[in-house]
Amino acid sequence: MAFGGFNDNNKHAPMSEINVTPMVDVMLVLLVIFIITAPMFTHAIKLDLPNAQSAPAPEKPETISLSINHVGAIYWNNDAISDKDLDAKLAVAAKKNPQPELQLRADKATRYEVIAQVMATAQTNGLTKIGFVTDAKEIPAQK
């Protein structure tokens, strides 16, 4: 028995060691199984796959950066531009295919009237992709 011999007169303490033989047997069986099955995972099957052609990826549209400073001066991709030139350039940009994206950057001290006029001019000329660019507000660290 696991707790001692057959002699009842001889009182021994119970066995305190763990019998690891069954665990080793199971691990050896698993090792043999994995050694046998491992080559099956790397075995490749020869297939004659059909060739397919896909449409080319669509072009990424041009991005136009339109900046307005605090006094209302307008900049087209960092170049100063007048109101008449802005109207002409927006008309040309609206006719491009794919239509460019207009990124509107305005100083926080800029009057809303100027921003609204620029947006109306862009929309009148046919530009539909207008986005506003802002700086992320820094959040103070919490204690």
trRosetta pair geometry for C-beta under 8 A, 3 or more apart (Angstrom, degrees):
i j d omega theta_ij theta_ji phi_ij phi_ji
1 4 6.6 2 77 51 100 53
2 15 6.0 -97 167 25 78 130
3 12 7.9 161 153 81 66 96
3 14 5.0 -42 -137 -120 89 81
3 15 6.7 -132 -113 2 39 87
4 10 7.5 -171 173 102 126 93
4 11 7.9 -36 -139 -152 169 34
4 12 4.4 155 -119 54 120 113
4 14 7.5 -86 -40 -104 94 45
4 15 7.9 -170 -58 -35 56 86
5 10 6.3 10 55 76 122 127
5 12 7.1 82 9 6 88 135
7 10 4.4 47 99 18 117 107
8 11 8.0 17 175 -72 48 72
13 16 7.6 -10 129 -31 112 104
19 22 6.8 54 120 6 100 95
20 23 5.0 -58 -163 45 67 116
20 24 5.8 69 139 -26 87 101
21 24 5.8 -55 -145 36 31 110
21 25 6.4 35 156 -22 64 105
22 25 5.5 -52 -149 34 34 115
22 26 6.5 34 155 -18 66 103
23 26 5.8 -53 -150 35 33 109
23 27 6.4 30 153 -17 65 107
24 27 5.7 -55 -145 39 32 111
24 28 6.3 33 156 -20 66 105
25 28 5.9 -56 -148 35 28 109
25 29 6.5 28 154 -18 63 105
26 29 5.8 -55 -151 35 32 111
26 30 6.4 31 152 -17 66 106
27 30 5.7 -54 -147 38 33 111
27 31 6.3 38 152 -23 65 104
28 31 5.5 -49 -146 33 33 115
28 32 6.5 34 155 -18 64 102
29 32 5.9 -54 -152 35 32 110
29 33 6.5 32 150 -19 64 106
30 33 5.6 -53 -147 36 34 113
30 34 6.3 30 156 -16 67 106
31 34 5.9 -57 -147 39 29 107
31 35 6.3 31 154 -21 65 106
32 35 5.7 -53 -146 35 31 112
32 36 6.4 27 156 -17 64 107
33 36 6.0 -60 -151 38 29 108
33 37 6.2 7 160 -3 67 114
34 37 6.1 -64 -134 48 30 98
34 38 5.9 49 164 -47 67 101
35 38 6.2 -37 -141 8 23 118
36 39 7.9 -68 173 23 31 96
37 40 5.3 -52 -167 29 60 120
37 41 7.2 62 144 -27 78 95
38 41 6.0 -51 -162 22 41 112
38 42 7.5 18 154 -2 68 104
39 42 6.1 -67 -155 45 43 101
39 43 6.4 60 148 -45 72 99
40 43 5.5 -39 -147 8 38 121
58 98 7.1 68 171 -45 111 143
59 98 6.1 -175 77 10 99 116
61 98 4.3 -99 -88 102 101 114
61 99 6.3 -5 -139 82 143 41
61 100 5.2 173 163 -114 104 40
61 101 5.5 113 98 -18 122 87
61 129 7.3 85 95 60 158 164
62 93 7.9 -119 82 -146 125 99
62 96 7.0 -16 25 122 124 158
62 100 3.9 -41 75 -109 90 110
62 101 7.5 -171 91 25 46 67
63 100 6.4 178 -86 -171 17 96
63 101 5.1 -21 -112 66 71 98
63 103 6.0 21 -177 -12 101 118
64 76 7.0 -31 -172 -158 104 83
64 77 6.6 -83 -151 -51 64 97
64 93 6.1 -8 -45 -138 153 154
64 100 5.1 76 -17 135 102 135
64 101 7.1 -176 25 86 73 45
64 102 5.1 -22 69 -110 107 62
64 103 6.8 177 84 22 50 73
65 75 7.9 -17 116 108 89 93
65 76 7.7 128 80 -169 60 37
65 77 5.3 101 51 -95 91 54
65 78 7.2 24 88 -29 124 73
65 103 5.1 -24 -108 70 61 109
65 105 6.5 5 -171 1 90 119
65 133 7.8 -17 -135 6 91 153
66 74 6.7 -15 -172 -167 90 98
66 75 7.2 156 -159 79 42 55
66 76 6.2 -10 -107 -106 73 59
66 102 5.9 2 1 -170 124 95
66 103 6.8 163 24 78 72 51
66 104 5.3 -23 73 -106 103 62
66 105 7.0 166 84 25 48 72
66 118 6.7 166 145 178 137 134
66 122 7.9 -136 4 -73 169 132
67 74 7.3 148 81 -159 50 48
67 75 4.2 -13 60 58 100 108
67 78 7.3 40 16 -82 135 48
67 105 4.5 -20 -108 72 77 106
67 106 7.5 167 -159 -80 51 39
68 72 6.5 -15 -171 -141 102 35
68 73 7.2 160 -150 77 56 41
68 74 5.6 -19 -98 -101 78 67
68 75 7.6 -167 -72 19 32 77
68 104 7.5 3 -1 -171 108 86
68 105 7.2 176 23 92 65 56
68 106 4.5 -5 60 -114 107 81
68 107 6.6 -116 103 10 69 81
68 110 5.2 78 118 -128 111 154
68 114 5.9 159 -171 128 144 122
68 115 6.4 -160 51 -84 161 74
68 118 6.5 -129 -61 -28 136 157
69 72 7.3 -52 71 15 67 17
69 73 5.1 2 37 53 109 92
69 75 7.4 62 -27 -13 95 113
69 107 5.2 44 -157 -19 41 134
69 110 7.0 161 124 -81 21 108
70 107 4.3 -80 -61 100 72 152
70 109 3.9 14 -130 82 112 113
70 110 5.6 -123 -115 -67 41 64
72 110 6.7 129 -82 -143 56 90
72 111 6.7 -11 -79 32 107 102
72 114 4.5 -147 -128 -103 95 152
73 80 6.3 -35 173 -133 115 102
74 80 7.5 107 82 -154 52 57
74 81 5.5 -60 102 67 98 88
74 82 7.9 111 55 -132 109 9
74 83 7.3 104 21 -81 139 58
74 86 5.8 5 110 -79 153 140
74 118 6.7 161 -110 -100 130 126
75 78 5.7 8 165 -123 125 18
75 79 6.3 143 -162 62 78 28
75 80 5.6 -44 -102 -89 76 45
75 81 6.6 129 -128 11 25 89
76 79 5.4 -34 68 65 78 89
76 81 4.4 42 -5 -22 110 145
76 85 7.9 -112 -10 123 143 108
76 86 6.9 -175 -59 -106 119 77
76 89 6.1 0 -124 114 159 166
81 85 4.8 -127 -170 92 92 121
81 86 5.3 117 127 -66 120 82
81 89 7.0 -49 -159 8 150 147
82 85 4.7 90 54 13 79 103
82 86 6.8 -133 97 -11 40 89
83 86 5.5 -51 -147 31 31 117
83 87 6.7 34 154 -21 63 101
83 121 8.0 -141 -162 -94 83 159
84 87 5.9 -50 -155 30 33 112
84 88 6.7 27 151 -13 64 106
85 88 5.7 -57 -149 40 36 110
85 89 6.1 32 156 -17 70 109
86 89 6.0 -58 -142 40 28 106
86 90 6.1 28 159 -19 64 109
86 118 7.4 -73 169 -127 147 85
86 121 6.4 40 124 135 111 153
87 90 6.0 -57 -146 36 25 110
87 91 6.6 27 154 -21 61 106
87 121 5.8 -100 -97 -164 77 119
87 125 6.8 175 -160 -68 61 130
88 91 5.8 -55 -152 32 31 112
88 92 6.6 28 153 -16 65 105
89 92 5.7 -53 -148 37 35 110
89 93 6.2 34 154 -19 67 108
90 93 5.6 -54 -142 39 32 111
90 94 6.3 37 156 -26 65 105
90 102 7.9 21 -125 -94 97 140
90 121 6.1 123 35 137 167 95
90 122 5.4 -126 -148 -110 137 60
90 125 4.2 118 123 58 105 164
90 127 6.1 -82 -168 -22 97 128
91 94 5.9 -52 -148 30 29 112
91 95 7.0 25 154 -19 60 106
91 125 4.6 -116 -80 -149 61 117
91 126 7.5 74 -129 26 54 107
92 95 6.1 -62 -159 31 33 110
92 96 7.5 45 146 -36 62 95
93 96 5.9 -39 -162 6 42 117
93 99 7.6 81 149 -160 75 72
93 100 5.2 -65 -172 37 106 123
93 102 7.6 98 129 -73 147 102
93 125 7.8 59 58 127 87 132
93 127 6.5 14 102 -84 108 116
94 99 6.5 7 -146 -136 45 110
94 125 4.9 -174 -19 136 146 89
94 126 3.6 107 -180 78 142 103
94 127 5.0 -107 -91 -59 98 68
95 126 7.6 67 -58 79 57 144
96 99 6.1 130 78 -111 80 42
96 100 6.0 37 68 -21 137 91
99 126 8.0 -123 -127 130 135 93
99 127 6.8 164 177 -130 121 63
99 128 6.7 53 113 36 158 91
99 129 6.1 146 110 10 109 115
100 127 7.7 -37 72 -129 77 110
100 129 7.3 -146 114 67 37 122
101 129 4.3 -75 -115 127 70 126
101 130 7.9 170 -168 -86 65 22
101 131 6.3 12 173 4 109 115
102 122 5.7 -137 73 -147 177 146
102 127 5.4 47 -18 167 134 144
102 129 6.3 141 18 96 74 70
102 130 4.8 -20 72 -110 110 68
102 131 7.0 163 86 25 55 67
103 131 5.2 -23 -110 73 66 99
103 132 7.8 127 -162 -119 61 10
103 133 5.0 41 177 -33 105 121
104 115 7.2 99 168 -149 134 94
104 118 6.8 140 -129 114 123 130
104 119 7.1 -10 -86 -78 163 88
104 130 6.2 22 -16 -174 118 94
104 131 6.8 178 20 86 79 42
104 132 5.4 -36 70 -104 97 60
104 133 6.8 174 75 12 41 81
105 132 7.8 128 -87 -163 40 56
105 133 4.6 -33 -85 64 89 111
106 110 4.5 -101 179 44 104 151
106 114 7.8 152 -134 94 125 106
106 115 5.2 -15 -87 -92 161 117
106 132 7.8 -42 15 -145 100 97
107 110 4.6 119 62 -32 80 98
110 114 5.8 -97 177 63 102 127
110 115 6.1 101 123 -46 123 104
111 114 5.1 95 71 0 87 98
111 115 7.5 -162 99 0 50 86
112 115 5.4 -58 -152 41 44 112
112 116 5.9 45 152 -22 75 106
113 116 5.8 -56 -146 38 28 111
113 117 6.4 30 154 -21 63 106
114 117 5.8 -54 -149 34 30 111
114 118 6.6 29 153 -17 64 104
115 118 5.9 -55 -150 36 32 109
115 119 6.4 29 153 -16 66 108
116 119 5.7 -55 -145 39 32 111
116 120 6.2 32 156 -19 66 107
117 120 5.7 -54 -145 38 30 111
117 121 6.3 33 154 -21 64 105
118 121 5.7 -53 -148 35 30 112
118 122 6.5 30 153 -18 64 105
119 122 5.8 -54 -148 36 32 111
119 123 6.3 26 155 -14 66 109
119 130 6.4 99 -133 176 88 163
120 123 5.8 -57 -143 42 31 108
120 124 6.0 36 156 -24 66 107
121 124 5.7 -52 -143 35 28 113
121 125 6.4 19 159 -12 62 109
122 125 6.1 -65 -151 41 27 105
122 127 4.3 -58 176 56 89 128
122 130 5.8 108 115 -87 148 128
123 126 7.8 85 -176 -46 30 11
123 127 6.6 -85 -81 63 34 75
123 128 7.7 74 -122 -94 70 48
123 130 7.5 -55 -64 -25 85 144
127 130 6.3 89 126 -60 108 95
